[in-house]
Amino acid sequence: MSGRPERSRLMSGRAAGTTQAKRSSGPAVPGPEHDSLTLMDWLGVWALSVLLGSSLWLAYGVRASAGTETTVKEVQEELQQYGGAENKVKQNGGPCRRTYCGRGRECVVREVTGRVECVCQERCHTSFVPVCGSDGRFYENHCELYRTACLQRRRIYVVHSKDCFFKGDTCTMAEYNKLKSMLLDMQPRTSTDGQANVMDQRRILVDTMFKYIDRNQDGRLSSEELAEISIKEHLENILMECTMQDLLRYDDYNNDGHLTLQELYTAFQVVQLSLADDKRLSVTTVTVGLSAVLSCAIQGTLRPPIIWKRNGIILNFLDLEDINDFGDDGSLYITKVTTIHMGNYSCHAYGYEELAQTHVLQVNVPPVILVYPETQAQEPGIAASLRCHADGIPNPKLTWLKNGLDLQPHGSKQISLLANGSELHIGSVRYEDTGAYTCIARNEVGVDEDISSLFVEDSARKTLANILWREEGLSVGNMFYVFSSEGITILQPSNCEIRRRIPRTERILGSNEELCPRSASSHECVWASAVSVRDKYVYVSQPLQNRLLLIDTQAQRVVQVVETDAMPVKLFYDKSHDQLWLLSWRDLLKSRSTLQVITSASAVEQRRIIRTPFERVEDFYIPPTNLIITHVRFGFVYLKSEPVVHKIDLETLRLVKTISLKNYSCIPASMAYTHLSGYYFVECQAEDRSAPSSQLLIDSVSDAVVGPNTNISGRPFISPDGRFIVSVDKRRGKLQVQTVSFSGELRTSHEADVSIPLADLEFQPSFTEANQYVVVASSAQGSKLVFSDLASGRTKALEDVKDPITASSWPWGDTNRVVVSSGVFGRYLVTSAAESLFVLDGKQSGPHCEVSDVKRGNTVVWVGEV
């Protein structure tokens, strides 16, 4: 500092003069008069130093100049005059006589050992010679300063500044932050190329400040350098509460009395973050049901807390069931991984979103398999097919065994494997083809298998297998139940055989009531919705009779009437909880719609009806189960003209939460769901009937709205395996196809313009390729149907399937021409016309047969094996 050499000389001269005065008085100890004079001289000097705003020679301790002969003994005597009585060293003998302990310490003799030891002074003599310490504190005298330094075991210097005389401990954290902001503002700005971010600019300013203050360029800022810059820049007059010494007070983390550049970075919150290029994208693969840890690779000093996002939604502050621990190291913990967790996650340090790491979580699922039929009997010379359907992630590979041995279809004219092994076809069976055929599905994380048995025998022989095949209920299963104006038609599709007709006049079992009671105007049946309950029962709604009918599929008879709220129009069977959900309009205006639940739907004797608390219900949605997802926990209800969806617990029937769609002005019209990445697709009601309806995406992990499903409109339909989303723009006649990859990425595949107004859509498993689908779309007007292969995008139109019933004749929804498939192994589909019924061949993508005299048969349900 520029003023230090002069002050040093002044201090040296003063010390020398004092020593000479002592020597001239002789060897005796100075008397009281001399003590008083000397003390008054010192106090006068210190008072002058306070008025001038700088410390005198005691700031650096007592130093002998080169031109004096001051001894250690004489220095001790000088110090003892102003220290406490305990610090005086006795001159007339004793072990401490020749021991100098230094400032702030005193010599003691241990009574037990008699050894000399230097310890921190117990107390100082009462005197007021104020000084400022390098720790920013105010001290009454030098002794207190050095005693404190001894007790705290760190170096504390006297600072040549009067700051602490006036401020005391008023430098709060808020004021300290103001100090730091002011210091940054004082630094000269350098021109940047425009690419530097805020943190880079702040680091440049702190670097400039450090170099400016570090006068001796030793890479450390001392209290003297901080004091010097305070005086030089006249900061004493600017700073009202804090001083430059407070930098040491708050941010000298190792308490060494100096600030390094790293400590200054910390003080000014200069965060230095880094992310290796090879870690910007991280892919993690986990098996379903296990736990997963995603570690953020962003490193750096003073790294703020790590923020995790999924689909742009911050996860850290949500109360999530499976993602509830983010760890001290910023890792993301998923306690039990399911397929909804697959997808992209990102992590960044709080406040530094521009540096982010992307994590792709892939969830593998062991195969799950189904075979069909479990048992079959064929006569010699007849073709036989054994079907195998497997789902898993990645796609399983299928192989076949016969009686436990490898089946070798290559080169055989008899046996062939179709659709990647999902069908084993025998062209003309022989007696030796009898056996147990095992389908095995394998992927990277598991194996599953099942057996389909084939018996080849003459039909004239009444063997046990033949009897079982004919009498174990197979003859009453695999049927379409069609509800028309005349009653109920039970149809076997392969040969277009009507197995049974239940006329509208038939009496209900145990009752004198007819199937369809007469009204004043007509005697026609009016149906709205039907569902199969475990292929054991069929529930069908009669909206004008305010009831459901229960049909026993084994007896093929109506066995019970279930009274409901007025005008039941929609049924859905929740297989996970064996519950039947029922929407009743109560009137055609749907102004007081209610939602009821029939518990134990498959156990008639235990059944009861519960009314949910929801009123003015527009619709509800419950995701279906499949091979992988066998249990569904939540459903959704949306009310009339409300821009929200209500999430409900299907087990307790209680409201879990309400998800607002208000920010998107979306009143929900329909919903769909894929378990791959856990997306809910919400169709929003169009403001104008001629305009297409938009879609929103909801993330089932966070229950947050992700945003619009960009450039997609219409009603969403999801394939049974969750991999295809087909959005039907019914008015414009467009099919928009999206796919979900095994990494959870939603992609747009293609668009098909069918140029007809659409009524309904159904997924038909492909007969040429495993894990693929063909969609069948029906027309709301005219006699046209469309088959569209989702893998290739090829579309085939089917003409002349006659006109459907008019939209005005079907008040129960906008699906005035249904399309219903015959299950995962089914080849046939059914669609209705105004006066007849068409059976479609899904394998040939064409018509199979027409069943006449089925009027208004627009309520259809498939019943599998009973």
Protein Blocks (a to p, Z undefined) as FASTA:
>chain_A
ZZlmmmmmmmmmmmmmmmmmmmmnojbdcdfklmmmmmmmmmmmmmmmmmnopacfklno
paddfkbccdfklmmmmmmmmmcfklpccfegcjklmpcebghiacdddfklopacdddd
fbdcddddddddfkopacfbfklmmmmmmmnopacdddddfklmmnopmbcfklmmmmmm
mmmmmpccdddehlacfklmmmmmmmmmmmmmmmnonopacfklmmmmmmmnommmmmmk
bcfklmmmmmmmnonopacfklmmmmnopacddddfklmpccddddehiacddddfbgce
hiacddddeehiafklpccfklmcgbjnopacdfbacfklgccdddddehilmbccdddd
ddddddddddddfbdcddehiacdddddddddddddddddeehiacdfehpakbcceehh
iaccdfbacfklgccdddddddfkbccddddddddddfklccfklmmmmmnopmmgoiac
dddfklpcdddfklopafbdcdfkbccehiabdfbacdfkbccdcdfbdcdehhlaccdd
dfknopacdddfklopafbdcdddehiabdcddfknopacdddekianlpmgccdddehk
llmklgccdddfbehifbdcdddddfklmcdfbdcdddehiacdddddfklopafbdcdf
klnopacfbdcddfehoiacdddddfblkbccddddddfklopafbjcehiacjddddfk
opaccdddfknopacdddddfkopacdfbdcdehpacfbdcddddfkbghiacdddddfe
djddcdddfknopacddehkapaddfklmmnbjblbccddebjklcbdcdddfkbccddd
fklopafbdcehiahilbccddddZZ
